[in-house]
Amino acid sequence: MPLIYYVSLMVIGIARIQFRIHDCHSLKGKRKIVKSMITRLQNAYNASVAEVAFNDVHQKAEIGVAMVGNDQKRINSQMDKLLDLAEDMGLAEMLNADIEFIHV
């Protein structure tokens, strides 16, 4: 029986981005800012984006991002551009960003 080698055809890029939201004194105000950020990032990069942590803290947010493709270099480039856009929006201060890749 011959050996079969599988080549990774799918790459999943995952990012977690932490923000500090200045001059925000309510969860309602935070939701407005985070929703705006999520919508702009989704529309600009066709990525899955959601708030994933600090849901009950009005001056902090963590957003999760996922992209799927077959070329890690392309996904990495798109993730870098997405992070640049998130920071350039000026809606919140980016505290930390981590990117990981999963090959399936």
N, C-alpha and C positions, 0 to 999 in steps of 0.2 A: 504494500500500500504506500503510495507516494506521500511525502510530507507536503502539507499545504501551509504557506506563509501568508498571513494577512497583513496588508498594508493599512495603516491608519488613514482613513478617508474622511474622518470627521474630527474637527478641532473645535473645542468649546472654550471660549475666552470668558473668564469671570472676573469682575472687578467689584471691590467694596470701597466706597468713597465716604469718608466722614467729613462733616461740615459743622462749623459753628455759625449760627445765624444771629447776627448782631441786631440790636434794637427790636427784638421780637419779645413781646411780653405775654403772649397767649398761644395756646395750641391752635386756635383758629388762624392766627396770623402765620404760624409756622406751616400749617397745612397748605395755605395759599402759596407760599414761597416754594415749598417742596413739590407741590403739584405742578407749578409752572416749570420748575427745573426738569422734572420727569418728562413732561410733555415735550419740551424742547429737545431733550436728549433722544427720546424715542423717535421723534419726527426727523431729526437731523441724521441719525445713524441706523435707523431701522433695528434698534436693539430692544431687548426686554429690559425694562427698568422699573424698579419698585423700591419703596422705602422699606428697609429691613430691620432697623433697630432704632432705639431712642424714641419710640412712638409717643411716650408720655412726657418727654423732656422738651420744653419749648425753645431752647436755644441750641440744641444739637440735633443732627440728623445723620442717618447713615443710609446710603442708597446702594442697592445692588444692581449690577448690570451683567447681562449675558449676551454673547454673540456666538453664532455657530457658522462654520464654514469649512473649507477643505485646505486652507493655506494659513499657517500660523503667522507668517510675516504680515499678511494682509490684515488679519484680525488684530494683531499687535499694533499695527499702524492705525487702524480704525479706533482701537481703544485709547491710544495716545491722543488722537485728535478729539475724541469724546471727552477725555479728562481735561484737555486744554479748553474746550468749550465750556465745560462745567465751571472751571475756574474763571474764565473770561466773562461769564454772565454777570458776575459781580453781585449775585443775590446772597451769597454766603461765602465765608472763608473756608477754603479746603484745608482740613487738618491733616488728612492722611489718605492715601490711595494704594491699594494692593491689587495686583493683577496676577491671575493664575491661568494656566492652560491645561486642559484635559484632552488627551488623544484617545479616541475610541475607534 
